[in-house]
Amino acid sequence: MGKVLVIGAGGVSSVTIHKMAQLKDQFKEITLASRTIQNCKKIKNKIKSKFNIDIRIEELDADNVSETSNIISKYNPELVINLALPYQDLNIMEACLNKNVHYLDTANYEPRDEAKFEYKWQWDLREKFEEKGLMALLGSGFDPGVTNVYTSYINKHYFDEINYLDILDCNGGEHGQHFATNFNPEINIREITQESKFFENGKWINGNPLSEKKEFDFPEIGKKNMYLMYHEELESLVKNFKTIKKARFWMTFGDSYLNHLNVLQNIGLTSIKPIKFKNTEIIPLEFLKEVLPDPSSLGKNTKGKTCIGTIVTGLKDNKTKTIYCYNVCDHKKCFEEVEGQAVSYTTGVPAMIGSLLMLKKIWFKPGVWNLEQFDPDPFIKYLNLYGLPNKIIELDEPLDF
């Protein structure tokens, strides 16, 4: 019991493994595999130093289904935790099907050559997982992940039906760099530069990237500008909560960040179309990723807090009410605990919690599922126990935008 294979060795993975090591009675054997074996060694050494636990490490190209299948056969885990790139989701899921092992990830699949965020490819594997009695849990990070659970929890405990949903993601931290992203630069920039999209009255409405801005007063942070974006959890939430009339996702960005991003876009460095450079084909955004600061290196100097939450308006006893459920996470405290910043922490902890619920069979059903399709109460309980406590308040009125 408690044997896991973690694929990917970035900042989120480091947090997840730290939290697993704190629960060594539940996570009894941890194997870490990544294309970057040096990152694996760093995490292994940290875990040994802090907890006197030996984790096993392997070099792995997760694009290669056969190679991933062989690693699974070698270590025989109960669960594969995919913290690698979203491009690799389908290949890792295929390896799990090959070797009859359960699966969890934190972000939905997207094609390498197109910034398109859609669950269809993974949902299409539902029957295959069901036939083998295997479970795949999709999006067990914060957003997606905790925001899905917040929505489900609010729906269960506060409403007869929910009608309006807004997910607000604020990073009020400062890392001291001219320009840096708080998670994988390649994935982050692809996400930000795609068209905005929100759901209203049964339809998806598209707009230009970051074209709609609103100011919001975030708890423990203050007033920040946030921008309308598309985010993958909207797709599953409107599918699983049929009474939702409107659903939006908002994220904060500072003026300096947006100015740098605009320059990079204007000179073509955010493009995912291959170009020739000295007789070698490169993708500009992949090159940009290599010259930007590694997000896992930002924790030591990052100060401030994040605030991520869900605002829901709906009906209770035929009366309209609005509930705000959120978490505030302190960058400095995260670094003191796991040597990572809050953006990695808020994704890495839910990855551990989703894994724990699956291993304990508290959440278990063959097929491919999103988090809101399970009872939210155990997840909320573990969030409060393991470092991401939530706060719930009733607002005087719905959002006025």
FITORKE-166846 format. One record per residue: residue in three letters; x, y, z of N, C-alpha, C in turn. Coordinates in steps of 0.05 Angstrom, whole numbers, padded with zeros to 5 digits, always signed. Layout:
REM FITORKE-166846
ALAXYZXYZXYZ/...
This chain:
REM FITORKE-166846
MET+00017-00024+00000+00000+00000+00000+00017+00025+00000/GLY+00008+00046-00014+00021+00071-00013+00045+00074-00031/LYS+00046+00058-00053+00068+00060-00072+00060+00078-00095/VAL+00076+00100-00100+00069+00119-00121+00093+00124-00139/LEU+00087+00131-00163+00106+00141-00183+00099+00169-00190/VAL+00117+00188-00184+00113+00216-00191+00129+00222-00216/ILE+00116+00232-00237+00130+00239-00262+00132+00270-00264/GLY+00156+00280-00267+00160+00309-00268+00175+00318-00243/ALA+00195+00335-00246+00212+00343-00223+00216+00373-00221/GLY+00194+00388-00225+00195+00417-00222+00187+00425-00194/GLY+00179+00451-00191+00173+00462-00165+00148+00448-00153/VAL+00128+00442-00169+00104+00429-00159+00110+00402-00148/SER+00126+00387-00164+00134+00360-00156+00149+00360-00129/SER+00167+00379-00126+00182+00381-00101+00163+00385-00077/VAL+00143+00403-00080+00123+00407-00059+00108+00382-00053/THR+00098+00369-00074+00082+00345-00071+00097+00323-00056/ILE+00122+00319-00063+00138+00298-00050+00145+00306-00021/HIS+00150+00332-00016+00154+00340+00012+00129+00333+00028/LYS+00106+00339+00018+00081+00334+00033+00077+00304+00036/MET+00084+00288+00016+00082+00259+00019+00101+00249+00040/ALA+00124+00260+00041+00144+00251+00061+00135+00258+00089/GLN+00119+00279+00092+00107+00285+00118+00087+00264+00127/LEU+00077+00249+00107+00057+00228+00113+00068+00201+00104/LYS+00091+00194+00115+00106+00170+00105+00091+00144+00111/ASP+00072+00145+00130+00057+00121+00135+00036+00116+00113/GLN+00029+00137+00099+00010+00134+00077+00024+00130+00050/PHE+00047+00145+00046+00062+00143+00022+00088+00128+00028/LYS+00087+00102+00026+00109+00085+00037+00131+00081+00017/GLU+00126+00083-00009+00147+00081-00029+00142+00102-00050/ILE+00161+00120-00053+00159+00142-00073+00181+00139-00093/THR+00173+00138-00119+00192+00139-00141+00188+00164-00156/LEU+00209+00178-00163+00208+00203-00178+00222+00199-00205/ALA+00209+00206-00227+00221+00202-00253+00218+00228-00269/SER+00239+00235-00284+00238+00259-00300+00259+00258-00321/ARG+00255+00273-00342+00276+00276-00363+00301+00289-00351/THR+00296+00306-00331+00318+00321-00319+00327+00307-00293/ILE+00345+00289-00295+00353+00273-00272+00366+00290-00250/GLN+00379+00312-00258+00391+00329-00237+00370+00340-00218/ASN+00347+00348-00229+00326+00357-00212+00316+00336-00193/CYS+00315+00311-00203+00307+00288-00186+00327+00285-00163/LYS+00352+00287-00169+00373+00284-00149+00371+00306-00127/LYS+00364+00331-00136+00361+00353-00116+00338+00347-00097/ILE+00316+00338-00108+00292+00332-00092+00298+00309-00073/LYS+00311+00288-00084+00319+00264-00068+00336+00273-00044/ASN+00356+00290-00049+00374+00298-00028+00359+00315-00007/LYS+00341+00332-00015+00325+00348+00004+00309+00330+00022/ILE+00296+00310+00010+00278+00292+00025+00295+00275+00045/LYS+00318+00266+00036+00335+00251+00053+00345+00268+00077/SER+00352+00292+00071+00362+00310+00092+00341+00317+00113/LYS+00316+00323+00103+00295+00332+00121+00281+00310+00136/PHE+00277+00287+00122+00259+00267+00133+00273+00239+00136/ASN+00298+00238+00128+00313+00212+00128+00297+00191+00113/ILE+00286+00199+00091+00271+00180+00074+00285+00178+00047/ASP+00289+00154+00037+00301+00150+00011+00279+00147-00010/ILE+00278+00165-00029+00261+00161-00052+00278+00151-00075/ARG+00265+00136-00093+00279+00126-00116+00276+00144-00140/ILE+00296+00147-00156+00294+00165-00179+00302+00150-00204/GLU+00290+00160-00226+00296+00148-00253+00295+00171-00273/GLU+00312+00167-00294+00311+00185-00317+00289+00175-00336/LEU+00272+00193-00345+00249+00184-00361+00241+00205-00381/ASP+00237+00197-00406+00224+00214-00426+00195+00206-00427/ALA+00178+00222-00415+00149+00215-00413+00134+00217-00439/ASP+00147+00227-00460+00135+00226-00486+00135+00198-00497/ASN+00152+00181-00486+00156+00154-00495+00138+00135-00479/VAL+00117+00125-00491+00098+00107-00476+00112+00082-00467/SER+00129+00070-00484+00142+00046-00477+00161+00050-00453/GLU+00175+00072-00453+00194+00078-00431+00179+00081-00405/THR+00156+00096-00407+00140+00100-00383+00129+00074-00373/SER+00120+00057-00391+00109+00031-00384+00130+00014-00370/ASN+00154+00015-00379+00176+00000-00367+00182+00009-00339/ILE+00181+00035-00334+00186+00046-00307+00163+00036-00289/ILE+00139+00036-00299+00116+00027-00282+00120-00003-00275/SER+00128-00019-00295+00133-00047-00290+00155-00051-00269/LYS+00176-00035-00271+00199-00038-00253+00191-00033-00224/TYR+00174-00013-00219+00168-00005-00191+00140-00013-00181/ASN+00122-00020-00200+00096-00030-00193+00081-00011-00174/PRO+00077+00014-00181+00062+00032-00164+00032+00027-00165/GLU+00018+00036-00144-00011+00035-00145-00022+00059-00161/LEU-00007+00081-00161-00017+00106-00173+00006+00120-00187/VAL+00001+00130-00211+00020+00148-00225+00010+00176-00222/ILE+00027+00194-00212+00020+00222-00208+00035+00239-00229/ASN+00020+00249-00248+00032+00263-00271+00035+00293-00265/LEU+00059+00301-00259+00065+00329-00254+00084+00339-00276/ALA+00083+00326-00299+00100+00334-00322+00085+00354-00339/LEU+00092+00357-00364+00079+00376-00382+00052+00366-00391/PRO+00032+00384-00395+00006+00375-00405+00007+00361-00431/TYR+00027+00366-00448+00029+00352-00474+00031+00322-00469/GLN+00041+00314-00446+00047+00286-00441+00025+00270-00428/ASP+00003+00283-00422-00019+00270-00408-00029+00245-00421/LEU-00034+00246-00447-00046+00223-00461-00026+00200-00462/ASN-00001+00206-00466+00019+00184-00467+00022+00171-00439/ILE+00021+00186-00418+00024+00175-00391-00002+00159-00385/MET-00025+00169-00393-00050+00154-00388-00049+00127-00404/GLU-00038+00128-00428-00036+00103-00443-00018+00083-00429/ALA+00004+00092-00418+00022+00074-00403+00008+00063-00379/CYS-00009+00079-00365-00024+00069-00342-00043+00048-00351/LEU-00056+00051-00373-00075+00031-00384-00059+00005-00391/ASN-00036+00009-00403-00019-00014-00410-00012-00031-00385/LYS-00007-00018-00363+00003-00032-00339-00016-00033-00316/ASN-00042-00026-00321-00063-00029-00301-00057-00014-00275/VAL-00053+00012-00278-00047+00028-00254-00064+00054-00255/HIS-00071+00064-00232-00088+00088-00231-00072+00113-00238/TYR-00086+00135-00244-00073+00159-00255-00085+00184-00243/LEU-00067+00204-00239-00076+00231-00229-00059+00252-00243/ASP-00071+00275-00250-00055+00297-00260-00066+00323-00248/THR-00053+00346-00256-00061+00372-00246-00070+00391-00268/ALA-00066+00383-00293-00073+00401-00315-00082+00384-00339/ASN-00102+00395-00354-00112+00378-00376-00094+00378-00400/TYR-00098+00358-00417-00081+00354-00441-00084+00378-00460/GLU-00062+00385-00472-00063+00404-00495-00043+00395-00515/PRO-00049+00399-00541-00030+00391-00562-00006+00409-00561/ARG+00017+00398-00568+00042+00413-00567+00042+00436-00587/ASP+00028+00432-00610+00030+00452-00632+00006+00471-00632/GLU-00011+00470-00611-00034+00488-00610-00042+00493-00581/ALA-00045+00519-00574-00053+00526-00547-00083+00522-00544/LYS-00091+00497-00542-00120+00490-00540-00124+00473-00515/PHE-00140+00484-00497-00144+00471-00471-00172+00458-00471/GLU-00173+00432-00472-00198+00418-00475-00196+00390-00462/TYR-00217+00381-00448-00216+00356-00434-00224+00332-00453/LYS-00234+00338-00477-00245+00317-00494-00227+00293-00497/TRP-00202+00298-00502-00183+00276-00507-00181+00257-00483/GLN-00181+00269-00460-00179+00252-00435-00206+00239-00428/TRP-00227+00254-00431-00254+00243-00426-00260+00219-00444/ASP-00249+00220-00468-00253+00199-00488-00241+00172-00478/LEU-00224+00173-00458-00212+00148-00448-00228+00136-00425/ARG-00251+00148-00419-00266+00138-00395-00273+00109-00397/GLU-00283+00100-00420-00291+00071-00422-00267+00053-00419/LYS-00244+00060-00429-00220+00043-00426-00212+00040-00397/PHE-00213+00062-00382-00207+00061-00354-00228+00045-00339/GLU-00253+00049-00345-00275+00034-00332-00272+00004-00337/GLU-00266-00004-00362-00264-00033-00369-00242-00047-00353/LYS-00221-00031-00346-00198-00043-00331-00201-00039-00301/GLY-00223-00026-00292-00226-00021-00264-00207+00000-00253/LEU-00197+00017-00271-00178+00038-00263-00191+00065-00260/MET-00179+00082-00243-00189+00109-00240-00169+00129-00249/ALA-00178+00150-00264-00161+00173-00271-00175+00198-00260/LEU-00160+00213-00244-00170+00237-00232-00156+00261-00246/LEU-00172+00278-00258-00161+00300-00274-00161+00326-00259/GLY-00139+00341-00261-00138+00368-00251-00138+00371-00221/SER-00121+00355-00207-00120+00357-00177-00098+00376-00169/GLY-00101+00401-00178-00083+00423-00169-00100+00443-00154/PHE-00095+00468-00158-00113+00488-00145-00134+00498-00164/ASP-00125+00509-00187-00144+00517-00207-00133+00508-00234/PRO-00142+00485-00244-00165+00469-00234-00157+00453-00209/GLY-00178+00444-00195-00174+00426-00172-00189+00436-00148/VAL-00176+00452-00131-00189+00462-00108-00213+00480-00115/THR-00210+00495-00136-00233+00512-00145-00257+00495-00152/ASN-00252+00472-00164-00274+00453-00170-00287+00443-00144/VAL-00270+00436-00125-00280+00426-00099-00295+00448-00084/TYR-00284+00473-00085-00299+00495-00072-00327+00498-00084/THR-00329+00497-00110-00355+00499-00124-00374+00477-00114/SER-00364+00453-00114-00380+00430-00105-00388+00433-00076/TYR-00369+00441-00059-00375+00445-00030-00396+00466-00025/ILE-00393+00489-00039-00412+00510-00036-00440+00501-00045/ASN-00440+00487-00068-00466+00477-00078-00479+00458-00058/LYS-00463+00441-00046-00474+00420-00028-00484+00433-00002/HIS-00470+00453+00009-00476+00462+00036-00490+00489+00038/TYR-00491+00504+00016-00502+00531+00017-00525+00537-00002/PHE-00529+00520-00022-00549+00527-00042-00567+00504-00049/ASP-00591+00512-00060-00608+00492-00073-00600+00490-00103/GLU-00591+00512-00114-00579+00512-00141-00560+00535-00144/ILE-00539+00531-00160-00520+00553-00165-00524+00563-00193/ASN-00521+00590-00196-00527+00602-00222-00504+00618-00234/TYR-00488+00630-00218-00466+00647-00228-00440+00640-00213/LEU-00419+00635-00229-00394+00626-00218-00371+00643-00228/ASP-00355+00654-00210-00331+00668-00217-00307+00657-00201/ILE-00286+00649-00215-00262+00640-00202-00241+00662-00204/LEU-00230+00670-00181-00211+00692-00180-00184+00683-00170/ASP-00163+00688-00185-00136+00679-00178-00118+00703-00177/CYS-00109+00708-00152-00091+00731-00148-00065+00722-00136/ASN-00043+00730-00149-00016+00726-00138-00006+00754-00131/GLY-00007+00760-00105+00003+00786-00096+00032+00786-00087/GLY+00046+00766-00096+00074+00764-00089+00093+00779-00106/GLU+00117+00785-00096+00138+00798-00110+00163+00781-00109/HIS+00175+00775-00132+00199+00758-00133+00225+00772-00139/GLY+00223+00798-00146+00247+00814-00150+00259+00812-00178/GLN+00247+00797-00195+00257+00794-00223+00243+00814-00241/HIS+00257+00822-00263+00244+00840-00282+00220+00826-00295/PHE+00224+00801-00302+00202+00785-00314+00207+00756-00309/ALA+00187+00743-00297+00189+00715-00291+00161+00704-00288/THR+00157+00679-00293+00131+00666-00288+00133+00648-00264/ASN+00110+00645-00250+00111+00630-00225+00107+00600-00228/PHE+00102+00591-00252+00103+00563-00259+00114+00561-00287/ASN+00116+00537-00298+00129+00532-00323+00124+00554-00343/PRO+00144+00570-00352+00140+00593-00369+00126+00586-00395/GLU+00133+00563-00407+00120+00555-00432+00090+00551-00429/ILE+00082+00537-00409+00053+00532-00404+00039+00557-00396/ASN+00052+00573-00378+00040+00597-00368+00034+00617-00391/ILE+00054+00621-00408+00051+00641-00430+00031+00631-00451/ARG+00031+00605-00457+00010+00594-00475-00018+00600-00464/GLU-00021+00596-00438-00047+00600-00426-00056+00629-00427/ILE-00038+00647-00421-00045+00675-00419-00051+00688-00447/THR-00036+00679-00467-00038+00691-00493-00060+00680-00511/GLN-00075+00659-00501-00097+00649-00517-00121+00668-00514/GLU-00141+00664-00531-00166+00680-00530-00179+00676-00503/SER-00192+00697-00493-00209+00694-00469-00235+00680-00477/LYS-00247+00667-00457-00272+00653-00463-00287+00649-00437/PHE-00313+00655-00438-00330+00649-00414-00357+00637-00423/PHE-00371+00626-00404-00396+00612-00410-00419+00629-00401/GLU-00439+00631-00419-00463+00646-00412-00487+00636-00427/ASN-00508+00628-00412-00533+00619-00423-00529+00597-00444/GLY-00513+00577-00437-00509+00554-00454-00490+00557-00477/LYS-00476+00580-00479-00457+00585-00501-00430+00595-00490/TRP-00409+00589-00506-00383+00600-00500-00379+00625-00516/ILE-00369+00646-00502-00365+00672-00515-00335+00678-00515/ASN-00324+00682-00538-00295+00687-00541-00289+00717-00543/GLY-00264+00724-00535-00255+00751-00537-00225+00752-00540/ASN-00214+00776-00543-00185+00779-00546-00172+00773-00519/PRO-00147+00764-00520-00132+00757-00495-00130+00782-00477/LEU-00136+00778-00451-00133+00798-00430-00145+00825-00438/SER-00168+00824-00452-00180+00849-00461-00200+00861-00441/GLU-00209+00845-00422-00228+00855-00402-00215+00855-00375/LYS-00215+00879-00363-00202+00883-00337-00221+00893-00316/LYS-00220+00882-00292-00235+00891-00269-00217+00893-00245/GLU-00224+00911-00227-00210+00914-00202-00225+00899-00180/PHE-00210+00885-00163-00223+00870-00141-00206+00873-00116/ASP-00219+00875-00093-00205+00878-00068-00202+00850-00055/PHE-00178+00839-00058-00173+00811-00049-00167+00811-00019/PRO-00178+00791-00005-00172+00789+00024-00142+00786+00029/GLU-00133+00802+00049-00105+00801+00059-00085+00811+00038/ILE-00094+00820+00015-00076+00830-00006-00083+00858-00014/GLY-00109+00863-00019-00117+00890-00027-00127+00891-00056/LYS-00130+00915-00067-00141+00918-00093-00121+00912-00115/LYS-00129+00895-00134-00112+00887-00156-00128+00886-00182/ASN-00115+00892-00204-00128+00888-00230-00128+00859-00238/MET-00151+00849-00246-00153+00821-00255-00165+00821-00283/TYR-00158+00800-00299-00165+00799-00327-00180+00774-00333/LEU-00200+00777-00350-00216+00754-00359-00200+00735-00376/MET-00200+00709-00369-00185+00689-00384-00202+00664-00388/TYR-00193+00646-00404-00205+00619-00404-00188+00601-00387/HIS-00201+00584-00371-00187+00564-00355-00203+00538-00356/GLU-00188+00516-00355-00200+00490-00362-00222+00481-00343/GLU-00221+00489-00318-00242+00479-00299-00270+00489-00307/LEU-00271+00511-00321-00298+00521-00330-00312+00500-00347/GLU-00297+00486-00364-00309+00466-00381-00323+00443-00366/SER-00309+00433-00346-00321+00411-00330-00343+00421-00311/LEU-00339+00445-00300-00359+00454-00280-00386+00460-00293/VAL-00386+00473-00317-00412+00478-00330-00425+00452-00340/LYS-00408+00432-00345-00419+00406-00353-00432+00391-00329/ASN-00420+00394-00306-00429+00378-00283-00448+00393-00265/PHE-00451+00419-00268-00471+00435-00254-00489+00448-00274/LYS-00510+00435-00281-00527+00443-00303-00542+00470-00299/THR-00544+00479-00273-00559+00503-00268-00542+00529-00271/ILE-00516+00525-00277-00499+00549-00280-00507+00564-00306/LYS-00512+00590-00302-00520+00607-00325-00495+00622-00336/LYS-00476+00628-00318-00453+00643-00327-00429+00635-00310/ALA-00406+00630-00324-00382+00622-00310-00358+00636-00322/ARG-00341+00647-00305-00318+00663-00314-00293+00656-00297/PHE-00270+00662-00308-00245+00658-00294-00229+00684-00296/TRP-00217+00693-00274-00202+00718-00273-00175+00714-00261/MET-00154+00727-00271-00128+00725-00260-00115+00753-00259/THR-00099+00758-00237-00087+00784-00235-00059+00785-00249/PHE-00053+00808-00260-00027+00813-00272-00019+00842-00266/GLY+00006+00847-00260+00016+00874-00256+00022+00887-00283/ASP+00024+00913-00283+00029+00928-00308+00056+00921-00320/SER+00076+00918-00303+00103+00911-00313+00103+00884-00327/TYR+00090+00865-00314+00088+00838-00327+00076+00839-00354/LEU+00054+00854-00356+00040+00856-00382+00056+00871-00403/ASN+00071+00891-00394+00088+00906-00413+00109+00888-00424/HIS+00122+00873-00407+00143+00854-00416+00131+00833-00435/LEU+00107+00823-00428+00094+00803-00444+00087+00814-00472/ASN+00078+00839-00473+00071+00851-00499+00096+00853-00517/VAL+00118+00862-00505+00143+00864-00521+00151+00837-00531/LEU+00150+00816-00514+00158+00789-00523+00140+00779-00545/GLN+00114+00785-00543+00096+00777-00564+00102+00792-00590/ASN+00106+00818-00588+00111+00834-00612+00136+00826-00627/ILE+00156+00815-00613+00180+00807-00628+00180+00777-00634/GLY+00158+00764-00628+00155+00736-00636+00165+00715-00617/LEU+00173+00723-00593+00185+00703-00575+00165+00686-00560/THR+00139+00692-00563+00119+00675-00550+00106+00656-00570/SER+00116+00656-00594+00105+00639-00615+00111+00609-00610/ILE+00092+00592-00618+00097+00563-00616+00100+00551-00644/LYS+00104+00568-00664+00109+00558-00691+00139+00555-00695/PRO+00149+00533-00705+00178+00528-00708+00190+00548-00727/ILE+00215+00556-00722+00231+00573-00739+00258+00560-00743/LYS+00273+00568-00764+00300+00558-00768+00320+00577-00755/PHE+00338+00566-00739+00360+00581-00727+00385+00565-00731/LYS+00404+00576-00747+00429+00563-00753+00425+00534-00761/ASN+00407+00530-00780+00401+00504-00791+00388+00485-00771/THR+00379+00496-00749+00364+00479-00729+00336+00490-00726/GLU+00317+00473-00725+00289+00482-00720+00284+00485-00690/ILE+00276+00509-00683+00269+00514-00655+00242+00527-00653/ILE+00230+00525-00629+00205+00539-00623+00211+00562-00605/PRO+00205+00587-00614+00213+00611-00599+00205+00610-00569/LEU+00180+00600-00563+00172+00600-00535+00189+00580-00519/GLU+00197+00558-00530+00214+00539-00516+00241+00551-00511/PHE+00251+00567-00530+00277+00582-00526+00273+00602-00503/LEU+00251+00617-00504+00246+00637-00483+00245+00624-00455/LYS+00233+00601-00454+00232+00587-00428+00260+00582-00417/GLU+00279+00576-00434+00306+00569-00425+00321+00594-00415/VAL+00314+00618-00424+00328+00642-00415+00314+00656-00391/LEU+00289+00649-00386+00275+00660-00363+00283+00646-00337/PRO+00280+00659-00314+00286+00646-00289+00269+00620-00285/ASP+00282+00600-00274+00268+00575-00267+00249+00581-00244/PRO+00222+00576-00248+00203+00582-00226+00211+00570-00199/SER+00224+00546-00200+00231+00533-00175+00253+00548-00160/SER+00266+00567-00174+00288+00582-00161+00277+00608-00148/LEU+00252+00614-00151+00241+00640-00142+00233+00641-00113/GLY+00229+00617-00101+00218+00616-00074+00233+00631-00053/LYS+00259+00630-00054+00275+00642-00032+00270+00672-00030/ASN+00266+00685-00052+00263+00714-00052+00235+00724-00056/THR+00215+00707-00058+00188+00715-00062+00174+00722-00036/LYS+00161+00745-00036+00147+00754-00012+00118+00761-00020/GLY+00100+00761+00000+00073+00768-00006+00055+00743-00005/LYS+00031+00745-00015+00011+00724-00012-00004+00719-00039/THR-00015+00695-00040-00035+00689-00061-00062+00688-00049/CYS-00082+00693-00065-00110+00690-00057-00126+00678-00080/ILE-00135+00654-00078-00150+00641-00099-00176+00631-00088/GLY-00198+00637-00102-00224+00628-00092-00246+00628-00112/THR-00269+00621-00102-00293+00618-00119-00316+00634-00107/ILE-00328+00651-00124-00352+00666-00116-00376+00654-00131/VAL-00396+00646-00115-00419+00633-00127-00444+00648-00118/THR-00461+00654-00137-00488+00665-00131-00509+00645-00140/GLY-00529+00641-00123-00549+00621-00129-00573+00625-00111/LEU-00589+00604-00110-00614+00605-00094-00614+00586-00071/LYS-00623+00596-00048-00627+00579-00024-00655+00586-00013/ASP-00673+00568-00012-00700+00573-00003-00713+00596-00019/ASN-00707+00596-00045-00718+00616-00064-00708+00644-00059/LYS-00686+00646-00044-00674+00672-00040-00646+00672-00052/THR-00638+00695-00064-00612+00697-00077-00591+00703-00055/LYS-00568+00689-00056-00546+00695-00038-00520+00691-00053/THR-00498+00702-00043-00472+00700-00055-00451+00691-00034/ILE-00437+00669-00041-00417+00658-00023-00390+00659-00036/TYR-00370+00667-00020-00342+00669-00029-00325+00649-00012/CYS-00314+00630-00025-00296+00610-00011-00268+00614-00023/TYR-00248+00618-00005-00221+00624-00015-00199+00614+00004/ASN-00175+00614-00007-00151+00609+00009-00131+00631+00005/VAL-00118+00639+00027-00095+00657+00025-00070+00642+00033/CYS-00050+00644+00017-00025+00628+00021-00001+00647+00021/ASP+00016+00644+00040+00039+00662+00044+00064+00650+00031/HIS+00076+00665+00013+00100+00655-00002+00123+00648+00018/LYS+00128+00666+00037+00150+00661+00055+00146+00637+00072/LYS+00122+00633+00082+00116+00609+00099+00119+00583+00083/CYS+00111+00585+00058+00114+00561+00040+00144+00554+00037/PHE+00160+00574+00033+00189+00568+00030+00201+00557+00055/GLU+00192+00567+00078+00203+00557+00103+00195+00527+00107/GLU+00172+00519+00097+00163+00492+00101+00175+00473+00080/VAL+00173+00481+00054+00180+00462+00033+00200+00473+00012/GLU+00211+00496+00018+00231+00509+00000+00219+00514-00028/GLY+00194+00522-00028+00180+00529-00053+00163+00553-00048/GLN+00155+00567-00070+00137+00590-00067+00108+00581-00069/ALA+00090+00600-00063+00062+00593-00058+00048+00582-00083/VAL+00056+00590-00107+00043+00580-00131+00048+00550-00134/SER+00073+00542-00129+00079+00513-00129+00065+00499-00106/TYR+00064+00512-00083+00051+00500-00059+00022+00495-00064/THR+00008+00515-00075-00021+00512-00078-00028+00491-00099/THR-00010+00484-00116-00015+00462-00135-00005+00435-00124/GLY+00018+00436-00111+00031+00411-00101+00016+00398-00078/VAL+00004+00414-00060-00011+00402-00038-00036+00388-00047/PRO-00053+00401-00065-00076+00386-00075-00069+00361-00091/ALA-00046+00361-00104-00038+00336-00118-00034+00314-00098/MET-00021+00320-00075-00018+00300-00054-00045+00292-00042/ILE-00063+00311-00038-00089+00304-00026-00105+00286-00044/GLY-00106+00293-00070-00121+00276-00089-00109+00248-00089/SER-00083+00246-00088-00070+00220-00087-00077+00204-00062/LEU-00077+00218-00039-00084+00206-00014-00112+00195-00014/LEU-00131+00211-00024-00159+00202-00025-00162+00178-00043/MET-00147+00177-00065-00148+00153-00082-00136+00129-00069/LEU-00113+00132-00057-00100+00109-00044-00116+00097-00021/LYS-00130+00115-00007-00146+00106+00016-00174+00097+00007/LYS-00179+00099-00020-00205+00091-00031-00228+00108-00020/ILE-00222+00131-00009-00243+00150-00001-00256+00161-00026/TRP-00240+00168-00045-00250+00175-00072-00241+00152-00090/PHE-00260+00136-00099-00252+00116-00119-00276+00107-00135/LYS-00273+00108-00161-00293+00099-00180-00279+00095-00207/PRO-00280+00071-00219-00267+00067-00245-00278+00087-00266/GLY-00259+00097-00282-00266+00116-00303-00248+00140-00302/VAL-00256+00161-00316-00240+00186-00317-00258+00208-00306/TRP-00248+00222-00285-00265+00240-00270-00252+00266-00264/ASN-00269+00287-00260-00259+00313-00249-00267+00314-00219/LEU-00254+00332-00204-00256+00331-00175-00284+00337-00165/GLU-00299+00354-00179-00326+00361-00170-00346+00338-00171/GLN-00338+00316-00183-00356+00293-00186-00354+00274-00161/PHE-00339+00282-00141-00337+00267-00116-00346+00284-00093/ASP-00351+00271-00070-00359+00286-00046-00337+00305-00038/PRO-00343+00331-00036-00321+00351-00031-00311+00351-00002/ASP-00327+00340+00017-00321+00343+00045-00293+00331+00053/PRO-00286+00307+00044-00260+00297+00052-00237+00314+00041/PHE-00240+00324+00017-00218+00341+00005-00215+00367+00022/ILE-00238+00379+00028-00237+00404+00044-00225+00398+00071/LYS-00231+00375+00084-00219+00368+00109-00189+00366+00107/TYR-00179+00353+00086-00150+00350+00083-00136+00377+00076/LEU-00150+00394+00061-00139+00420+00055-00133+00435+00081/ASN-00152+00434+00100-00149+00447+00125-00127+00434+00143/LEU-00124+00408+00140-00104+00394+00155-00076+00398+00145/TYR-00073+00400+00118-00046+00399+00106-00036+00424+00093/GLY-00047+00447+00102-00033+00472+00095-00048+00492+00078/LEU-00072+00486+00069-00087+00504+00052-00116+00508+00063/PRO-00118+00520+00087-00144+00524+00099-00161+00544+00083/ASN-00187+00539+00082-00204+00556+00067-00220+00574+00086/LYS-00229+00596+00075-00247+00614+00090-00273+00617+00073/ILE-00296+00618+00086-00321+00621+00072-00336+00645+00084/ILE-00344+00664+00067-00359+00687+00076-00383+00691+00057/GLU-00404+00703+00068-00426+00711+00051-00423+00740+00044/LEU-00424+00746+00018-00422+00774+00009-00450+00787+00010/ASP-00450+00813+00013-00475+00828+00016-00491+00828-00010/GLU-00477+00825-00033-00491+00825-00058-00474+00811-00079/PRO-00486+00803-00101-00470+00790-00123-00450+00809-00135/LEU-00430+00799-00149-00412+00816-00164-00427+00834-00183/ASP-00418+00859-00186-00433+00878-00202-00421+00881-00230/PHE-00406+00861-00239-00395+00862-00266-00398+00835-00279/
